Each structure stands twice: as structure tokens, then as C-alpha cells.
Amino acid sequence: MTKQQGFKLFKKECLKWAKRWGLEDWRYDFLLSDTAGDDATVSPNLVDHIITFRFNRNGRFSVSLIKEVAKHEMAHVLLGELRALGMSRFITPDEFNAAEHRVVIKLEALL
């Protein structure tokens, strides 16, 4: 599989999981870049509701691994808001409860 084919598959798989998990309210940007030591990374921008994926052009490129990596990175998207809020020094209980509730609603649809 070429790097470009792997990149296209990664994007397709991420968007598949976004739809299945009800995460279509984000804008997704995909970049082919060097991510030292990682097959891919994800960076959420909570203010603008944008997720940026960086797919490692030097990563391993089997179909099964790319699908696994895409699912893994989308799990980070699912929990990204909770993580960002949890790391914030200034968060109200209402903000955290609202973020938790959004994840619970998505999980209810999955389970």
C-alpha cells in the first residue's frame, strides 16, 4: 500500500467512526506529516470545533493497522473534550457535567 493510499484509508475510516459514534458535529482536517514515534496523532480545537489528524507518512501501512489506528484516534475525539476540561485549571462543575453528558449520550447510542 502506498503512503497516499494509506492516508486515504485512514481518512475514510476516521469519518466512518465519526458517523457511527455521532461525532459529525466536528470539522475534520487531515494532514500527511512526520509524527515521530506515532502512526497518527489527533489535536482537538475545542473553541472552533475542529479536529486535526496528522497521519505519519513514515508509519506502518497494513490495512488492518490503519483501520485500528483510525478507530483509536477517533476514541480520542470522543473523549477529547473531557480530557481538555479535566486538564483545565479553571472549570466549573456545570462545564464538566455537560461534557460528560455529551459522551454518555453518544455511548447510549452505541451500547
C-alpha positions in Angstrom: 0.0 0.0 0.0 1.4 3.4 -0.9 1.5 6.3 1.6 -1.2 8.1 -0.3 -3.5 5.0 -0.3 -2.8 4.6 3.5 -3.7 8.2 4.1 -6.9 7.9 2.1 -7.9 4.8 4.0 -7.1 6.5 7.4 -9.3 9.4 6.5 -12.2 7.1 5.3 -12.0 5.1 8.5 -12.0 8.1 10.7 -15.0 9.5 9.0 -16.8 6.2 9.3 -16.2 6.1 13.1 -17.3 9.8 13.3 -20.6 8.9 11.7 -21.1 5.7 13.8 -20.3 7.4 17.0 -22.3 10.6 16.4 -19.2 12.8 16.1 -20.2 14.6 12.9 -20.5 17.9 14.6 -16.8 18.5 14.3 -14.8 19.7 11.3 -12.1 17.2 10.4 -8.7 18.2 8.9 -6.3 15.5 7.8 -2.6 16.1 7.2 0.1 13.8 6.0 3.2 14.6 8.1 6.0 13.2 10.2 4.8 12.3 13.7 7.8 11.0 15.5 7.0 7.6 17.0 3.3 7.6 16.3 1.3 6.2 13.4 -1.1 9.2 13.8 -1.9 12.0 16.2 -5.1 14.0 16.9 -5.3 17.6 18.1 -8.7 19.0 19.0 -9.5 22.7 18.9 -12.5 23.0 21.2 -13.2 26.6 20.5 -13.6 26.3 16.8 -14.7 22.6 17.0 -12.0 21.4 14.6 -10.1 18.1 14.9 -6.7 17.9 13.1 -5.3 14.5 12.4 -1.7 14.0 11.4 -1.1 10.7 9.7 2.6 9.6 9.8 3.9 9.3 6.2 6.7 7.1 7.6 4.3 4.8 9.6 3.4 1.2 9.0 0.9 0.8 6.3 -1.0 -2.5 6.6 -4.8 -2.2 6.0 -5.7 -3.7 9.4 -3.3 -1.4 11.3 -4.5 1.7 9.6 -8.1 0.7 10.5 -7.1 0.1 14.1 -5.2 3.4 14.3 -8.2 5.3 12.9 -10.5 3.8 15.4 -8.1 4.6 18.2 -7.7 8.2 17.2 -11.5 8.6 17.0 -11.8 7.3 20.5 -9.5 10.3 21.5 -12.0 12.5 19.7 -14.9 11.0 21.7 -13.1 11.8 24.9 -11.2 14.9 23.8 -13.5 17.5 25.4 -13.5 15.7 28.7 -9.7 15.5 28.6 -9.3 19.1 27.8 -11.7 20.2 30.5 -10.0 17.9 33.0 -6.7 19.4 32.3 -8.0 22.9 32.7 -7.3 24.8 35.9 -10.5 26.7 35.6 -13.5 24.6 35.1 -16.9 24.7 36.6 -18.8 21.6 37.7 -21.5 22.5 35.2 -19.0 22.5 32.3 -17.6 19.2 33.3 -21.1 17.7 33.8 -22.2 18.9 30.4 -19.2 17.4 28.6 -19.7 14.1 30.5 -23.3 14.1 29.5 -22.5 14.5 25.8 -20.2 11.4 26.0 -22.9 9.5 27.8 -25.5 10.3 25.1 -23.1 9.1 22.4 -22.3 5.9 24.4 -26.1 5.2 24.8 -26.4 5.1 21.0 -23.5 2.7 20.8 -24.3 0.2 23.6 
